[in-house]
Amino acid sequence: MQLIGMQATTLTPFAYHSLMVQNGTATLPELISDHAIAFGLAGTLGLLSSAGALPTQKNYRQHLTAMPYRCSVFRTEDPRLLSPLIRRLNLDAEAGYKEKIDNVARKGNLKTFFSTQEVPQGQTFTGLLFGWDDFDPFAHYGRDHFVIRIGLHRNGMVRLEKTEVPQVCLNVSTAALFGRGASLSVGRYLLHNLQLTPPMPPEMAGKEVATWQ
């Protein structure tokens, strides 16, 4: 297995509906999830299906198994968020202003305006990529960096490049997909699908990830 330390630098702001806040949602500012990096890189490398439709059912284990790598969670030491950004749910375009939808909106049970908080441009996160059979995307494609898309509607752009990473956190939720959840301790429980192990050296993380098959 190839252990590749990587730095992810945000080229544009990005957001996820991670946390509920007053009048909207906020993004977890201190990390980028392992799934976001894995699927973002898969899209850049041309590993995703060319079909425009998403699968009818999520099967993260099947999707991750098809990739020649796994990822750790990417963390930053300087988490920051931008000020809330007001967005509008365009009911006339998305729902056609059907009478049922219009009545619900008029009664105040469906907000047409809400806010999101994005991670700003220029933030850096670090983590590991674990390449199966010594797979190294940088060497394989002859590139010194990749640009991937993450976030809501894939509106965020992130540059990936190699760097030294002394410690990483794995996602216990991802380990559970491969039957390894009970073997890891949870250092921080952020969301159901984001449960971080305590920081560990890359070699220790690699031994664990080698069982995720």
C-alpha positions as CSV (number, residue, x, y, z in Angstrom):
1,M,0.0,0.0,0.0
2,Q,1.2,3.5,-0.9
3,L,0.9,6.2,1.8
4,I,0.6,9.6,0.1
5,G,0.4,12.7,2.3
6,M,-1.7,15.4,0.6
7,Q,-2.6,19.0,1.1
8,A,-6.0,20.2,0.0
9,T,-6.2,24.0,-0.7
10,T,-9.6,25.6,-1.4
11,L,-9.7,27.5,-4.6
12,T,-13.3,28.6,-4.2
13,P,-15.6,28.6,-1.2
14,F,-17.7,25.5,-0.6
15,A,-20.6,24.5,1.7
16,Y,-22.3,21.5,3.1
17,H,-25.5,21.3,5.1
18,S,-23.5,20.0,8.1
19,L,-25.0,21.9,11.1
20,M,-28.4,23.5,11.7
21,V,-28.1,27.2,12.7
22,Q,-30.6,30.0,13.0
23,N,-32.3,30.5,9.6
24,G,-30.1,28.0,7.8
25,T,-27.1,25.7,7.9
26,A,-23.4,25.9,8.4
27,T,-20.4,23.8,7.2
28,L,-18.1,22.0,9.5
29,P,-15.0,24.3,9.1
30,E,-12.3,22.1,10.5
31,L,-12.3,19.2,8.0
32,I,-13.1,17.8,4.6
33,S,-14.6,14.3,4.8
34,D,-12.8,11.2,3.4
35,H,-15.8,10.6,1.1
36,A,-15.7,14.1,-0.3
37,I,-12.0,13.7,-1.2
38,A,-12.4,10.2,-2.5
39,F,-15.4,10.9,-4.8
40,G,-14.0,14.3,-5.8
41,L,-10.7,12.7,-6.9
42,A,-12.6,9.9,-8.6
43,G,-14.5,12.4,-10.7
44,T,-11.3,14.2,-11.7
45,L,-9.6,10.9,-12.6
46,G,-12.6,9.8,-14.7
47,L,-13.5,6.9,-12.5
48,L,-17.1,7.8,-12.0
49,S,-20.0,6.5,-14.1
50,S,-20.7,8.7,-17.2
51,A,-24.4,8.3,-16.6
52,G,-26.2,11.5,-15.6
53,A,-28.5,9.8,-13.1
54,L,-27.5,8.9,-9.6
55,P,-27.9,5.4,-8.3
56,T,-31.4,4.7,-6.8
57,Q,-29.7,3.5,-3.6
58,K,-26.5,4.6,-1.9
59,N,-23.9,1.8,-1.5
60,Y,-20.8,3.5,-0.3
61,R,-19.0,0.3,0.3
62,Q,-19.5,-0.8,-3.3
63,H,-18.4,2.6,-4.6
64,L,-15.3,2.8,-2.4
65,T,-14.3,-0.7,-3.2
66,A,-14.3,0.1,-6.9
67,M,-11.7,2.9,-6.3
68,P,-7.9,2.0,-6.2
69,Y,-7.5,4.0,-3.0
70,R,-9.0,5.1,0.3
71,C,-8.7,8.4,2.1
72,S,-8.3,9.7,5.6
73,V,-10.3,12.7,6.9
74,F,-8.5,16.0,5.9
75,R,-8.1,18.5,8.8
76,T,-7.0,22.1,9.2
77,E,-5.5,23.8,12.2
78,D,-7.1,27.1,11.3
79,P,-10.9,26.5,10.8
80,R,-12.8,29.5,9.4
81,L,-16.2,30.2,7.9
82,L,-17.5,33.1,5.8
83,S,-20.4,35.2,6.9
84,P,-23.9,33.8,6.3
85,L,-24.9,33.9,2.7
86,I,-28.7,34.3,1.9
87,R,-30.0,31.9,-0.6
88,R,-33.5,31.5,-2.2
89,L,-35.4,28.3,-2.9
90,N,-36.8,29.1,-6.3
91,L,-40.3,27.5,-5.9
92,D,-41.6,28.7,-9.3
93,A,-38.8,27.0,-11.1
94,E,-38.3,23.9,-8.9
95,A,-42.0,23.2,-8.0
96,G,-43.9,25.1,-10.7
97,Y,-45.9,26.9,-8.0
98,K,-48.4,24.1,-7.8
99,E,-51.3,25.0,-5.6
100,K,-50.3,22.5,-2.8
101,I,-46.7,23.9,-2.7
102,D,-47.9,27.5,-2.9
103,N,-50.3,27.0,0.1
104,V,-47.6,25.4,2.2
105,A,-45.2,28.3,1.5
106,R,-47.9,30.9,2.3
107,K,-48.5,29.3,5.7
108,G,-44.9,29.8,6.6
109,N,-44.1,26.0,6.7
110,L,-41.6,26.2,3.8
111,K,-38.9,28.8,3.9
112,T,-38.1,30.3,0.6
113,F,-35.1,32.1,2.0
114,F,-32.3,30.5,4.0
115,S,-28.7,31.0,4.8
116,T,-25.5,28.9,4.4
117,Q,-22.0,29.4,5.7
118,E,-19.1,28.4,3.5
119,V,-15.5,27.5,4.1
120,P,-13.5,30.4,2.4
121,Q,-11.0,30.3,-0.4
122,G,-7.3,29.7,0.6
123,Q,-7.9,27.3,3.5
124,T,-5.5,24.3,3.7
125,F,-6.3,20.8,4.9
126,T,-4.0,17.8,5.2
127,G,-4.6,14.1,5.1
128,L,-3.6,10.8,3.5
129,L,-4.4,8.9,0.4
130,F,-3.9,5.1,0.8
131,G,-3.2,3.6,-2.7
132,W,-3.9,0.0,-3.3
133,D,-1.1,-2.0,-5.1
134,D,1.1,1.1,-4.7
135,F,-1.3,3.2,-6.7
136,D,-0.1,6.9,-6.8
137,P,-2.3,9.1,-8.9
138,F,0.4,11.8,-9.2
139,A,2.9,9.4,-10.6
140,H,0.3,7.4,-12.7
141,Y,-0.9,10.5,-14.5
142,G,2.3,12.5,-14.4
143,R,0.8,15.4,-12.5
144,D,2.1,17.5,-9.6
145,H,-1.5,18.5,-8.5
146,F,-5.1,17.7,-9.2
147,V,-8.2,20.0,-8.9
148,I,-11.3,18.3,-7.6
149,R,-14.9,19.4,-7.0
150,I,-16.6,19.1,-3.6
151,G,-19.5,20.7,-1.7
152,L,-23.1,21.4,-2.5
153,H,-23.8,20.9,-6.2
154,R,-20.0,20.4,-6.5
155,N,-19.6,24.2,-6.5
156,G,-16.4,24.1,-4.5
157,M,-12.9,23.6,-6.1
158,V,-9.9,22.2,-4.2
159,R,-6.3,21.7,-5.3
160,L,-4.6,18.5,-4.2
161,E,-0.8,18.2,-4.0
162,K,1.7,16.1,-2.1
163,T,3.0,17.1,1.3
164,E,4.3,15.5,4.5
165,V,1.6,14.6,7.0
166,P,2.7,13.5,10.5
167,Q,-0.7,12.3,11.8
168,V,-4.1,11.6,10.5
169,C,-7.6,10.8,11.6
170,L,-9.7,8.0,10.1
171,N,-13.4,8.0,9.8
172,V,-14.9,5.3,12.0
173,S,-18.1,5.4,10.0
174,T,-16.2,4.5,6.9
175,A,-14.5,1.7,8.7
176,A,-17.9,0.4,9.8
177,L,-18.8,-0.1,6.1
178,F,-16.1,-2.8,6.0
179,G,-17.0,-4.3,9.3
180,R,-14.2,-2.6,11.2
181,G,-16.1,0.0,13.2
182,A,-15.9,-1.8,16.5
183,S,-12.1,-2.1,16.3
184,L,-11.6,1.7,16.4
185,S,-12.2,4.2,19.1
186,V,-14.0,7.4,18.4
187,G,-12.1,10.5,19.4
188,R,-14.7,13.0,18.1
189,Y,-18.3,12.4,17.1
190,L,-19.3,15.1,14.7
191,L,-22.0,13.6,12.6
192,H,-23.3,10.0,12.1
193,N,-21.2,9.7,9.0
194,L,-18.2,11.6,10.5
195,Q,-16.8,9.9,13.5
196,L,-13.1,10.7,13.9
197,T,-10.5,8.4,15.5
198,P,-7.8,10.0,17.7
199,P,-4.8,11.2,15.6
200,M,-2.4,8.4,14.6
201,P,0.8,8.0,12.6
202,P,0.4,7.3,8.9
203,E,1.9,3.7,9.3
204,M,-0.7,2.8,11.9
205,A,-3.5,4.3,9.8
206,G,-2.2,2.3,6.8
207,K,-2.4,-1.0,8.7
208,E,-6.0,-0.3,9.6
209,V,-7.1,0.9,6.1
210,A,-5.5,-2.2,4.5
211,T,-8.4,-4.2,6.0
212,W,-11.0,-2.0,4.3
213,Q,-11.7,-4.4,1.4
